[in-house]
Amino acid sequence: MASAPTTARSRPSTYPVWFFLPAAIIYSALFLAPTFASLYFSLTRWTLFNSVFIGFENFAQFFREPFLIQGLMNTVMYAVVTSSLKVVLGMGLALLLTSNIIARGYLRSVVFFPVLVSTVGVGITFTVLMHPTQGMINQGLALIGIKGPGWLTDPRLALYSVALVDVWKGVGLATVIYIAGLVAIPRDYYEAARIDGATAWQNFWHVTLPLSRPATATVITLSFIGGLRTFDLIWAMTKGGPGFASDTVASVIYKQYQAGFYGLSTAGNVVLFVLIGIIVVPLTMFLNRKQGHE
């Protein structure tokens, strides 16, 4: 009796098992070991020379911090604002930069350039530009008779001001992802829509938007993760201030570390890790499921 054909799933691997050993060692050393070490040290009161196991006391203390809830709310709000704007602006710029415009290649480089610049450098630069009295932004507004606000000194605006700078820096990556998604859409769909008499808006709503959903899912996921774990731009521009108005979970963790509460800050890192998992994993599953139903 002839044997059944070998399927792709039952076909033996091209590479021997030991071929994957170097990658497994590096992954374990750089990710698994630090992760499990963090879980352990979050349950201790530790210094560089000793540690004392105290159970979940660090977590209880962390959630008793007076401005932690505000930091959690700021973190989620920051992630929502930055990811939403990157999706909208990234799609708009991608549509513009895939159309027949002059100097399209140069404009693509200009849009992507901020992604390559140091985050701390961007933060310091915009801190100067957003100075309430000497910054170029408010001085420019004064020329047209508008009194500029305290972008980084007003507690109501500080977090959103940093979020706008984050969008300016990161929208280039979202644009590149959208450009890749748009150029992969077969032109036959647009030809069929043109024959049916579709308008430009109908083309976008019924062809471009649904078929660019994989790119949208990627942009949302990457932007949301980046927003939830943001620290460097916040610290470079406001250090969580004024007061605690722009504090995020990451900046609260760093302040605890600065104060010498190493176990408490490690527990905060675990909290942040869990927060990202709780939000991003269901979001990714939802976006992927929506793609699968198309």
Steps between C-alpha positions, in 0.01 A plus 500: 500500500637835401582729788317829539683802363708688752333824604679824574421459870653150527802576283821504707670833557774601258726600789615281792380591847841617618491764224246695709705474820693832468177694446335320793795584726497867402122522542515334840788719620357831376128445559395195701762528775444875564122447493502227765761690702274806497205291617707371792656833599158669488417282802807611694655806659839496332822690451808415297629280781200331664127440474222420745186318386190703595230347277252737339580794727668690216189472285275611786728799564517584129122519473487715811709767329278811489560583135514149357136505384563831325811350345301200375234727352766721341670196349182366340395847381844564353491167315149564364581853381833415336382178332179665371683796350767278346233290331313802360804706400694196379218399269456856372872546431523157336213586266675826412842340452368221277326747268659668200654804668824684434808395705318201645820316594644807672181556698502138614852554636392819677205327666713206615798707620368572856486126566879489470564785743582431866189512719684689774629749243147554371375548856764760585440686172124521548543598864682809374247561222207470743640734764206716613674836446817444297398204286470549124148351494350756738706780348360407161147500637563841660580645156142431391350623828448165672623446855662159505420260784745337739546187292708320760417706809121478491389175674208470257724517191833344597413137425333584168788725397744213547259270315499736200880496493488119515264499201729737307793269562324169437252569222769436240517132593121471482510668159758252367290206623191646332690567177604134490138398558360733236739404221418132565130554419431362148402774256220278367283603795530867412433428133183312592391783729568757225290304255219490756519878530643517853608838633838564664339475845327171408831367370664582832217371720421178314838406346798671660392490864393131514798372300748701709370346824817288556706820490253668736524211744880522495503876557247479784688218673846658474375848594299373795790300640732797455249732668447273799870464569600858421761654726789671322299778334296566815815517712690720254217754473314513833643238741137419578415859585372751566446321828381156394283618208692315227628205703465160336551158656856489364592839650349400836713185490813702426430742785472204740832368370663842544381504862672166564186284515633235263254227592210744467616617158545139387142427607395802295671352195304180548178704529587680176576169326162359610322822399644483150406133471144556625438777248707401196435125482117528479536798265727302268267199506205727418681667209619168360153349530351793313756444225411133480132583444568717199 
